[in-house]
Amino acid sequence: MAESPAYYTRGSIECWDFIRDQQLNYHLGNAVKYICRAGHKDSAVSDLKKAIHYLENELENTQDDSIGSSQRVPGRLLDIGFDEWTADPEMFDR
């Protein structure tokens, strides 16, 4: 088995162990992953934008029970210009 990179193993628990322990879905797990590694692998700004991207996607597909099941939570909360990093083929590398 491959060894986990240092940017995911800081602290007392590995990022993916936390994600699994909290039973987070794909989008929330990826948001946590990018938040945990922000500034420890490459660009903190790029990783935080990726986390926001996953959180916005989760919001777009999450129903808020307090406002009724037919209404959706607005997903586009921030206009942060994803154009500059979505073209990067390594955007979703480990």
All heavy atoms as an XYZ file, in Angstrom:
760
protein
N       0.845     -1.169      0.000
C       0.000      0.000      0.000
C       0.899      1.244      0.000
O       1.915      1.278      0.675
C      -0.912      0.005      1.224
C      -1.818      1.220      1.261
S      -2.859      1.321      2.717
C      -4.113      0.156      2.285
N       0.486      2.270     -0.727
C       1.259      3.509     -0.814
C       1.191      4.278      0.497
O       0.189      4.231      1.214
C       0.718      4.373     -1.949
N       2.264      4.971      0.788
C       2.319      5.783      1.993
C       1.622      7.114      1.743
O       1.753      7.707      0.678
C       3.784      6.028      2.364
C       3.953      6.488      3.786
C       5.414      6.488      4.187
O       6.086      5.458      3.976
O       5.858      7.520      4.688
N       0.872      7.595      2.717
C       0.151      8.865      2.574
C       1.124     10.030      2.561
O       2.076     10.057      3.334
C      -0.835      9.053      3.718
O      -1.826      8.061      3.682
N       0.861     11.029      1.702
C       1.715     12.216      1.661
C       1.648     12.998      2.973
O       0.630     12.970      3.673
C       1.127     13.047      0.519
C       0.254     12.126     -0.257
C      -0.181     11.061      0.689
N       2.705     13.715      3.281
C       2.791     14.478      4.533
C       1.680     15.511      4.664
O       1.214     15.796      5.771
C       4.156     15.160      4.634
N       1.222     16.075      3.537
C       0.192     17.111      3.628
C      -1.175     16.553      4.007
O      -2.099     17.304      4.258
C       0.096     17.946      2.338
C       0.073     17.168      1.052
C      -1.107     16.631      0.550
C       1.234     16.985      0.330
C      -1.123     15.916     -0.625
C       1.231     16.282     -0.863
C       0.042     15.750     -1.336
O       0.029     15.057     -2.518
N      -1.334     15.238      4.071
C      -2.563     14.628      4.562
C      -2.379     13.976      5.930
O      -3.332     13.476      6.508
C      -3.084     13.564      3.591
C      -3.614     14.109      2.299
C      -3.272     13.525      1.093
C      -4.463     15.205      2.270
C      -3.759     14.008     -0.103
C      -4.949     15.704      1.087
C      -4.596     15.102     -0.095
O      -5.083     15.585     -1.286
N      -1.172     13.952      6.440
C      -0.927     13.228      7.691
C      -0.479     14.138      8.830
O       0.029     13.661      9.830
C       0.136     12.127      7.469
O       1.329     12.729      6.968
C      -0.356     11.081      6.493
N      -0.656     15.426      8.662
C      -0.322     16.336      9.759
C      -1.330     16.113     10.892
O      -2.475     15.802     10.658
C      -0.413     17.795      9.289
C       0.581     18.151      8.212
C       0.391     19.561      7.673
N      -0.937     19.764      7.115
C      -1.898     20.495      7.681
N      -1.685     21.121      8.813
N      -3.073     20.624      7.120
N      -0.913     16.265     12.104
C      -1.827     16.092     13.226
C      -1.921     14.647     13.660
O      -1.109     13.802     13.280
N      -2.943     14.340     14.424
C      -3.047     13.013     15.026
C      -3.924     12.044     14.236
O      -3.998     10.869     14.581
C      -3.587     13.142     16.450
O      -4.874     13.727     16.428
N      -4.597     12.520     13.184
C      -5.449     11.638     12.390
C      -5.292     12.002     10.914
O      -5.193     13.176     10.558
C      -6.937     11.738     12.824
C      -7.800     10.738     12.050
C      -7.459     13.148     12.706
C      -9.220     10.611     12.575
N      -5.230     10.979     10.060
C      -5.134     11.240      8.627
C      -6.460     11.781      8.114
O      -7.535     11.418      8.603
C      -4.776      9.964      7.863
C      -3.323      9.593      8.007
C      -2.881      8.583      6.965
O      -3.247      8.742      5.782
O      -2.185      7.639      7.363
N      -6.352     12.619      7.126
C      -7.518     13.264      6.540
C      -8.590     12.251      6.134
O      -9.759     12.401      6.479
C      -7.065     14.106      5.345
S      -8.364     15.026      4.553
N      -8.192     11.191      5.414
C      -9.204     10.248      4.945
C      -9.804      9.425      6.077
O     -10.943      8.983      5.994
C      -8.695      9.392      3.807
C      -7.539      8.470      4.098
C      -6.942      8.199      5.293
C      -6.852      7.700      3.133
N      -5.919      7.311      5.129
C      -5.837      6.982      3.805
C      -6.973      7.531      1.772
C      -4.972      6.117      3.158
C      -6.101      6.673      1.133
C      -5.118      5.984      1.832
N      -9.068      9.244      7.165
C      -9.641      8.560      8.322
C     -10.729      9.417      8.964
O     -11.770      8.913      9.394
C      -8.553      8.222      9.349
C      -7.608      7.140      8.851
O      -8.032      6.307      8.016
O      -6.440      7.138      9.280
N     -10.476     10.732      9.037
C     -11.492     11.657      9.564
C     -12.730     11.647      8.681
O     -13.860     11.565      9.172
C     -10.927     13.083      9.670
C     -11.974     14.090     10.056
C     -12.351     14.238     11.380
C     -12.584     14.886      9.096
C     -13.329     15.155     11.746
C     -13.554     15.807      9.449
C     -13.938     15.937     10.772
N     -12.539     11.722      7.367
C     -13.656     11.723      6.425
C     -14.488     10.455      6.583
O     -15.715     10.503      6.648
C     -13.141     11.883      4.978
C     -12.568     13.287      4.780
C     -14.240     11.583      3.965
C     -11.742     13.449      3.518
N     -13.812      9.329      6.679
C     -14.505      8.045      6.851
C     -15.220      7.987      8.204
O     -16.368      7.562      8.299
C     -13.503      6.899      6.730
C     -14.133      5.534      6.613
C     -13.099      4.432      6.365
N     -12.381      4.626      5.109
C     -11.062      4.872      5.035
N     -10.324      4.953      6.118
N     -10.479      5.027      3.863
N     -14.542      8.429      9.267
C     -15.123      8.421     10.606
C     -16.396      9.263     10.672
O     -17.364      8.885     11.327
C     -14.107      8.944     11.619
C     -14.663      8.960     13.026
O     -14.892      7.863     13.581
O     -14.883     10.068     13.566
N     -16.399     10.376      9.963
C     -17.555     11.274      9.976
C     -18.607     10.898      8.946
O     -19.645     11.545      8.839
C     -17.091     12.719      9.732
C     -16.193     13.261     10.822
C     -16.881     13.268     12.170
O     -17.971     13.836     12.314
N     -16.270     12.633     13.161
N     -18.332      9.849      8.166
C     -19.242      9.347      7.139
C     -19.655     10.460      6.169
O     -20.824     10.623      5.830
C     -20.467      8.687      7.773
C     -20.099      7.512      8.630
C     -21.285      6.881      9.324
O     -22.382      7.430      9.385
N     -21.056      5.704      9.868
N     -18.659     11.234      5.720
C     -18.927     12.321      4.789
C     -19.073     11.781      3.370
O     -18.403     10.825      2.990
C     -17.783     13.345      4.833
C     -17.563     14.023      6.183
C     -16.389     14.986      6.101
C     -18.825     14.750      6.644
N     -19.951     12.411      2.609
C     -20.128     11.994      1.223
C     -18.969     12.511      0.366
O     -18.057     13.169      0.858
C     -21.488     12.451      0.683
C     -21.613     13.958      0.582
O     -20.634     14.696      0.457
N     -22.837     14.441      0.629
N     -19.020     12.225     -0.915
C     -17.937     12.558     -1.842
C     -17.600     14.054     -1.824
O     -16.431     14.432     -1.691
C     -18.340     12.120     -3.249
C     -17.331     12.472     -4.308
C     -16.195     11.691     -4.487
C     -17.509     13.580     -5.131
C     -15.261     12.004     -5.455
C     -16.580     13.896     -6.105
C     -15.462     13.113     -6.259
O     -14.534     13.432     -7.220
N     -18.606     14.894     -1.957
C     -18.355     16.331     -2.047
C     -17.830     16.902     -0.730
O     -16.875     17.683     -0.722
C     -19.618     17.067     -2.493
C     -20.001     16.714     -3.892
N     -21.015     15.838     -4.180
C     -19.477     17.090     -5.082
C     -21.105     15.700     -5.493
N     -20.179     16.440     -6.066
N     -18.427     16.531      0.374
C     -17.955     17.034      1.668
C     -16.574     16.489      1.996
O     -15.722     17.204      2.532
C     -18.951     16.680      2.772
C     -20.316     17.360      2.666
C     -21.230     16.871      3.783
C     -20.192     18.867      2.676
N     -16.335     15.231      1.655
C     -15.018     14.640      1.889
C     -13.933     15.350      1.104
O     -12.843     15.620      1.619
N     -14.218     15.681     -0.156
C     -13.238     16.403     -0.956
C     -13.011     17.809     -0.422
O     -11.884     18.302     -0.421
C     -13.646     16.447     -2.427
C     -13.176     15.212     -3.157
O     -12.006     14.871     -3.115
N     -14.087     14.532     -3.814
N     -14.068     18.473      0.040
C     -13.904     19.804      0.626
C     -12.967     19.732      1.831
O     -12.042     20.539      1.961
C     -15.260     20.382      1.027
N     -13.172     18.750      2.701
C     -12.307     18.570      3.871
C     -10.871     18.294      3.433
O      -9.916     18.865      3.969
C     -12.828     17.437      4.783
C     -11.805     17.041      5.831
C     -14.131     17.853      5.447
N     -10.712     17.448      2.431
C      -9.380     17.108      1.928
C      -8.631     18.352      1.465
O      -7.478     18.573      1.839
C      -9.501     16.116      0.768
C      -8.184     15.799      0.088
C      -8.359     14.868     -1.085
C      -8.839     15.645     -2.292
N      -8.774     14.851     -3.537
N      -9.301     19.181      0.670
C      -8.627     20.378      0.163
C      -8.381     21.411      1.258
O      -7.380     22.111      1.242
C      -9.404     20.977     -1.006
C      -9.232     20.161     -2.263
C     -10.309     19.542     -2.870
C      -7.971     19.980     -2.832
C     -10.150     18.777     -4.017
C      -7.793     19.219     -3.971
C      -8.887     18.624     -4.562
O      -8.717     17.864     -5.686
N      -9.268     21.505      2.224
C      -9.052     22.413      3.359
C      -7.844     21.943      4.164
O      -6.984     22.744      4.541
C     -10.315     22.495      4.244
C     -11.426     23.245      3.496
C      -9.994     23.168      5.577
C     -12.797     23.124      4.140
N      -7.755     20.646      4.410
C      -6.641     20.111      5.200
C      -5.288     20.323      4.535
O      -4.296     20.562      5.213
C      -6.846     18.618      5.457
S      -8.151     18.256      6.639
N      -5.236     20.236      3.233
C      -3.951     20.360      2.563
C      -3.631     21.777      2.095
O      -2.542     22.037      1.598
C      -3.857     19.376      1.404
C      -4.537     19.833      0.145
C      -4.254     18.882     -0.981
N      -4.347     19.584     -2.248
C      -4.282     18.994     -3.424
N      -4.122     17.693     -3.490
N      -4.367     19.696     -4.521
N      -4.566     22.719      2.259
C      -4.375     24.093      1.776
C      -3.083     24.684      2.329
O      -2.864     24.733      3.535
C      -5.563     24.967      2.170
N      -2.213     25.080      1.416
C      -0.941     25.684      1.792
C       0.153     24.702      2.156
O       1.265     25.108      2.464
N      -0.148     23.409      2.120
C       0.852     22.409      2.492
C       1.297     21.558      1.312
O       2.234     20.784      1.441
C       0.322     21.502      3.604
C       0.044     22.245      4.861
N       1.038     22.582      5.751
C      -1.103     22.768      5.353
C       0.509     23.256      6.749
N      -0.786     23.382      6.530
N       0.606     21.681      0.175
C       1.036     20.963     -1.024
C       1.471     21.977     -2.075
O       2.633     22.107     -2.385
C      -0.071     20.077     -1.581
C       0.397     19.328     -2.813
C      -0.663     18.458     -3.420
C      -0.086     17.779     -4.664
N      -1.095     17.187     -5.482
N       0.525     22.700     -2.597
C       0.811     23.706     -3.609
C       0.228     25.037     -3.137
O       0.506     25.467     -2.035
C       0.226     23.286     -4.964
C       0.863     22.002     -5.508
O       2.098     21.884     -5.424
O       0.124     21.150     -6.006
N      -0.636     25.605     -3.923
C      -1.228     26.906     -3.631
C      -2.390     26.788     -2.649
O      -3.352     26.062     -2.897
C      -1.731     27.540     -4.926
O      -2.582     28.626     -4.667
N      -2.320     27.531     -1.548
C      -3.424     27.547     -0.591
C      -4.680     28.093     -1.249
O      -5.781     27.572     -1.042
C      -3.053     28.381      0.636
N      -4.530     29.126     -2.062
C      -5.684     29.738     -2.727
C      -6.359     28.721     -3.642
O      -7.583     28.575     -3.633
C      -5.262     31.003     -3.507
C      -6.393     31.514     -4.382
C      -4.789     32.082     -2.548
N      -5.583     27.993     -4.425
C      -6.139     26.989     -5.330
C      -6.879     25.901     -4.560
O      -7.992     25.525     -4.927
C      -5.016     26.375     -6.162
O      -5.521     25.359     -6.989
N      -6.288     25.406     -3.483
C      -6.950     24.364     -2.690
C      -8.225     24.879     -2.038
O      -9.230     24.165     -1.976
C      -5.999     23.805     -1.631
C      -5.006     22.808     -2.206
O      -5.264     22.260     -3.299
O      -3.968     22.578     -1.565
N      -8.222     26.111     -1.559
C      -9.432     26.669     -0.946
C     -10.525     26.886     -1.985
O     -11.712     26.661     -1.706
C      -9.103     27.963     -0.207
C      -8.214     27.771      1.027
C      -7.814     29.114      1.610
C      -8.892     26.897      2.073
N     -10.160     27.271     -3.193
C     -11.145     27.404     -4.267
C     -11.746     26.048     -4.615
O     -12.953     25.936     -4.868
C     -10.514     28.026     -5.511
C     -10.271     29.507     -5.374
C      -9.660     30.069     -6.649
C      -9.431     31.561     -6.540
N      -8.885     32.107     -7.803
N     -10.926     25.021     -4.604
C     -11.428     23.671     -4.871
C     -12.404     23.245     -3.774
O     -13.454     22.654     -4.058
C     -10.270     22.679     -4.972
C      -9.415     22.886     -6.196
C      -8.190     21.983     -6.145
C      -7.173     22.359     -7.200
N      -5.965     21.536     -7.101
N     -12.077     23.543     -2.516
C     -12.973     23.210     -1.402
C     -14.308     23.931     -1.570
O     -15.375     23.330     -1.387
C     -12.320     23.577     -0.072
N     -14.257     25.203     -1.932
C     -15.483     25.976     -2.152
C     -16.298     25.372     -3.285
O     -17.527     25.259     -3.203
C     -15.152     27.458     -2.420
C     -14.627     28.116     -1.147
C     -16.367     28.206     -2.957
C     -14.000     29.484     -1.364
N     -15.635     24.948     -4.347
C     -16.302     24.313     -5.482
C     -17.106     23.092     -5.016
O     -18.278     22.932     -5.380
C     -15.253     23.912     -6.517
C     -15.765     23.052     -7.612
N     -16.521     23.537     -8.660
C     -15.632     21.725     -7.844
C     -16.828     22.537     -9.463
N     -16.298     21.430     -9.002
N     -16.490     22.247     -4.209
C     -17.184     21.055     -3.715
C     -18.313     21.421     -2.754
O     -19.379     20.796     -2.767
C     -16.207     20.084     -3.053
C     -15.473     19.249     -4.071
C     -14.146     19.509     -4.392
C     -16.106     18.197     -4.730
C     -13.474     18.751     -5.331
C     -15.447     17.436     -5.676
C     -14.131     17.717     -5.969
O     -13.474     16.962     -6.916
N     -18.107     22.430     -1.915
C     -19.164     22.853     -0.997
C     -20.347     23.451     -1.754
O     -21.510     23.208     -1.407
C     -18.617     23.854      0.020
C     -17.665     23.253      1.056
C     -17.019     24.366      1.876
C     -18.394     22.274      1.952
N     -20.070     24.239     -2.786
C     -21.159     24.802     -3.589
C     -21.944     23.700     -4.282
O     -23.171     23.759     -4.341
C     -20.617     25.792     -4.607
C     -20.220     27.103     -3.971
C     -19.750     28.134     -4.976
O     -19.252     27.751     -6.056
O     -19.878     29.327     -4.675
N     -21.247     22.687     -4.784
C     -21.937     21.580     -5.415
C     -22.821     20.855     -4.408
O     -23.954     20.476     -4.710
C     -20.945     20.611     -6.056
C     -21.648     19.564     -6.867
O     -22.191     18.613     -6.307
N     -21.664     19.736     -8.174
N     -22.317     20.678     -3.213
C     -23.112     20.028     -2.159
C     -24.344     20.873     -1.829
O     -25.443     20.350     -1.674
C     -22.254     19.810     -0.913
C     -22.970     19.099      0.213
C     -23.356     17.658     -0.097
O     -22.817     17.049     -1.033
O     -24.216     17.129      0.639
N     -24.158     22.189     -1.737
C     -25.293     23.071     -1.457
C     -26.351     23.006     -2.551
O     -27.553     23.005     -2.269
C     -24.815     24.526     -1.312
C     -24.259     24.915      0.041
C     -23.640     26.302     -0.027
C     -25.340     24.865      1.099
N     -25.915     22.953     -3.795
C     -26.856     22.898     -4.915
C     -27.700     21.638     -4.878
O     -28.791     21.601     -5.440
C     -26.102     22.966     -6.240
C     -25.522     24.327     -6.523
C     -24.592     24.342     -7.725
O     -24.440     23.291     -8.395
O     -24.000     25.397     -7.984
N     -27.207     20.613     -4.223
C     -27.913     19.336     -4.192
C     -28.395     18.954     -2.802
O     -28.682     17.794     -2.543
C     -27.006     18.244     -4.767
C     -26.731     18.488     -6.225
O     -27.611     18.294     -7.061
N     -25.553     18.966     -6.545
N     -28.486     19.937     -1.922
C     -28.937     19.696     -0.555
C     -30.251     20.421     -0.316
O     -30.383     21.589     -0.664
C     -27.898     20.201      0.468
O     -26.685     19.480      0.272
C     -28.373     20.006      1.896
N     -31.179     19.719      0.246
C     -32.455     20.340      0.584
C     -32.416     20.764      2.038
O     -31.938     20.033      2.903
C     -33.597     19.366      0.344
C     -33.752     19.029     -1.116
C     -34.896     18.087     -1.376
O     -35.549     17.624     -0.449
N     -35.151     17.791     -2.625
N     -32.937     21.950      2.295
C     -32.986     22.479      3.659
C     -34.370     22.195      4.226
O     -35.358     22.790      3.813
C     -32.699     23.981      3.643
C     -32.579     24.575      5.029
O     -33.006     23.922      6.017
O     -32.074     25.691      5.141
N     -34.457     21.266      5.169
C     -35.744     20.865      5.731
C     -36.460     22.000      6.449
O     -37.671     21.988      6.575
C     -35.569     19.682      6.685
C     -35.133     18.424      5.946
O     -35.459     18.303      4.752
O     -34.469     17.582      6.571
N     -35.733     23.004      6.904
C     -36.369     24.101      7.630
C     -37.162     25.019      6.705
O     -38.013     25.767      7.170
C     -35.324     24.923      8.397
O     -34.472     25.606      7.484
N     -36.916     24.958      5.382
C     -37.665     25.815      4.459
C     -38.568     25.008      3.539
O     -39.164     25.547      2.636
C     -36.715     26.709      3.614
C     -35.756     25.859      2.786
C     -36.001     27.695      4.484
C     -34.917     26.650      1.809
N     -38.679     23.733      3.763
C     -39.526     22.880      2.940
C     -38.704     22.089      1.946
O     -37.734     22.593      1.399
N     -39.123     20.875      1.693
C     -38.323     19.975      0.874
C     -38.310     20.355     -0.601
O     -37.487     19.864     -1.351
C     -38.807     18.538      1.041
O     -40.146     18.447      0.611
N     -39.211     21.212     -1.058
C     -39.226     21.551     -2.478
C     -38.271     22.682     -2.828
O     -38.024     22.943     -3.987
C     -40.645     21.940     -2.906
O     -41.039     23.111     -2.228
N     -37.727     23.364     -1.827
C     -36.818     24.468     -2.091
C     -35.377     24.025     -1.904
O     -35.065     23.253     -1.018
C     -37.115     25.645     -1.158
C     -38.484     26.253     -1.417
C     -38.770     27.369     -0.458
O     -38.573     27.226      0.740
N     -39.229     28.474     -0.988
N     -34.507     24.533     -2.743
C     -33.087     24.205     -2.684
C     -32.314     25.345     -2.048
O     -32.689     26.502     -2.159
C     -32.543     23.966     -4.088
C     -33.227     22.826     -4.799
C     -32.356     21.639     -4.772
N     -33.008     20.542     -5.463
C     -32.742     19.296     -5.215
N     -31.858     18.974     -4.332
N     -33.341     18.344     -5.857
N     -31.220     24.983     -1.426
C     -30.306     25.994     -0.893
C     -29.559     26.594     -2.078
O     -29.078     25.866     -2.940
C     -29.306     25.351      0.094
C     -28.285     26.356      0.575
C     -30.057     24.729      1.249
N     -29.446     27.934     -2.157
C     -28.721     28.529     -3.279
C     -27.274     28.075     -3.296
O     -26.578     28.151     -2.291
C     -28.829     30.036     -3.046
C     -29.271     30.188     -1.639
C     -29.937     28.921     -1.223
N     -26.811     27.605     -4.450
C     -25.474     27.052     -4.545
C     -24.402     28.044     -4.901
O     -23.269     27.916     -4.487
N     -24.717     29.069     -5.688
C     -23.688     30.014     -6.133
C     -23.606     31.162     -5.127
O     -24.210     32.187     -5.286
C     -24.035     30.519     -7.530
C     -22.920     31.213     -8.265
C     -21.628     30.611     -7.994
N     -20.998     30.006     -9.138
C     -19.770     29.576     -9.073
N     -19.081     29.650     -7.986
N     -19.216     29.021    -10.111
N     -22.861     30.935     -4.040
C     -22.738     31.933     -2.982
C     -21.621     32.926     -3.263
O     -21.671     34.059     -2.846
C     -22.486     31.243     -1.637
C     -23.577     30.284     -1.186
C     -23.180     29.635      0.117
C     -24.904     30.999     -1.047
N     -20.620     32.471     -3.938
C     -19.458     33.316     -4.208
C     -19.125     33.283     -5.682
O     -19.221     32.254     -6.313
C     -18.230     32.810     -3.430
C     -18.355     32.751     -1.931
C     -17.155     32.031     -1.343
C     -18.460     34.142     -1.350
N     -18.738     34.405     -6.220
C     -18.251     34.437     -7.594
C     -16.750     34.575     -7.516
O     -16.222     35.673     -7.413
C     -18.870     35.605     -8.362
C     -18.396     35.631     -9.804
O     -17.896     34.607    -10.295
O     -18.530     36.687    -10.433
N     -16.058     33.437     -7.541
C     -14.617     33.498     -7.326
C     -13.828     33.213     -8.589
O     -12.621     33.100     -8.540
C     -14.187     32.519     -6.216
C     -14.557     31.099     -6.575
C     -14.768     32.915     -4.891
C     -14.015     30.069     -5.617
N     -14.497     33.143     -9.744
C     -13.793     32.975    -11.002
C     -13.010     31.683    -11.090
O     -11.792     31.687    -11.048
N     -13.688     30.574    -11.242
C     -13.017     29.282    -11.312
C     -12.287     29.070    -12.634
O     -11.559     28.117    -12.784
C     -14.022     28.144    -11.108
C     -14.470     28.011     -9.691
C     -15.728     28.434     -9.313
C     -13.634     27.482     -8.732
C     -16.136     28.322     -8.005
C     -14.039     27.366     -7.427
C     -15.293     27.786     -7.068
N     -12.484     29.959    -13.605
C     -11.903     29.768    -14.934
C     -10.415     29.494    -14.888
O      -9.920     28.626    -15.587
C     -12.121     31.003    -15.808
C     -13.562     31.424    -15.880
O     -14.409     30.764    -15.257
O     -13.838     32.411    -16.559
N      -9.702     30.235    -14.065
C      -8.248     30.127    -14.093
C      -7.718     28.798    -13.581
O      -6.610     28.414    -13.878
C      -7.580     31.277    -13.322
C      -7.787     31.230    -11.822
C      -8.944     32.059    -11.326
O      -9.773     32.504    -12.136
O      -9.027     32.258    -10.110
N      -8.469     28.037    -12.805
C      -7.928     26.773    -12.303
C      -8.670     25.552    -12.787
O      -8.167     24.454    -12.690
C      -7.808     26.791    -10.794
C      -9.083     26.960    -10.051
C      -9.664     28.115     -9.673
C      -9.950     25.923     -9.585
N     -10.834     27.868     -9.020
C     -11.030     26.528     -8.946
C      -9.898     24.535     -9.665
C     -12.061     25.804     -8.385
C     -10.926     23.814     -9.098
C     -11.997     24.462     -8.462
N      -9.867     25.678    -13.347
C     -10.574     24.482    -13.793
C      -9.942     23.876    -15.030
O     -10.149     22.712    -15.318
C     -12.070     24.751    -14.057
O     -12.182     25.852    -14.960
C     -12.802     25.033    -12.773
N      -9.173     24.665    -15.768
C      -8.531     24.129    -16.962
C      -7.298     23.298    -16.627
O      -6.763     22.615    -17.478
C      -8.137     25.279    -17.889
N      -6.859     23.332    -15.397
C      -5.670     22.604    -14.968
C      -5.976     21.111    -14.898
O      -6.790     20.677    -14.086
C      -5.232     23.118    -13.598
C      -3.995     22.429    -13.066
O      -3.438     21.551    -13.755
O      -3.570     22.775    -11.947
N      -5.331     20.275    -15.733
C      -5.641     18.838    -15.733
C      -5.271     18.133    -14.443
O      -5.752     17.058    -14.159
C      -4.798     18.294    -16.895
C      -3.726     19.300    -17.101
C      -4.298     20.629    -16.682
N      -4.411     18.745    -13.629
C      -4.021     18.121    -12.371
C      -4.825     18.670    -11.199
O      -4.506     18.452    -10.039
C      -2.538     18.331    -12.127
C      -1.688     17.633    -13.174
C      -0.205     17.837    -12.938
O       0.177     18.230    -11.829
O       0.561     17.619    -13.876
N      -5.917     19.376    -11.492
C      -6.717     20.016    -10.452
C      -7.166     19.038     -9.377
O      -7.168     19.343     -8.207
C      -7.936     20.671    -11.074
C      -8.839     21.322    -10.080
S     -10.195     22.082    -10.937
C     -11.529     21.495     -9.952
N      -7.532     17.852     -9.781
C      -8.073     16.898     -8.825
C      -7.105     15.777     -8.509
O      -7.493     14.663     -8.202
C      -9.400     16.340     -9.333
C     -10.437     17.411     -9.461
C     -10.797     17.900    -10.694
C     -11.028     17.951     -8.336
C     -11.739     18.908    -10.806
C     -11.959     18.960     -8.434
C     -12.317     19.438     -9.669
N      -5.809     16.091     -8.540
C      -4.822     15.077     -8.173
C      -4.865     14.863     -6.666
O      -5.441     15.628     -5.942
C      -3.411     15.477     -8.625
C      -2.899     16.722     -7.926
O      -3.718     17.446     -7.310
O      -1.702     16.978     -7.987
N      -4.296     13.811     -6.226
C      -4.296     13.499     -4.806
C      -3.497     14.501     -4.100
O      -3.338     15.159     -3.337
C      -3.730     12.104     -4.562
C      -3.793     11.776     -3.114
C      -3.680     10.334     -2.886
N      -4.178     10.121     -1.569
C      -3.450      9.709     -0.557
N      -2.231      9.383     -0.715
N      -3.956      9.570      0.637
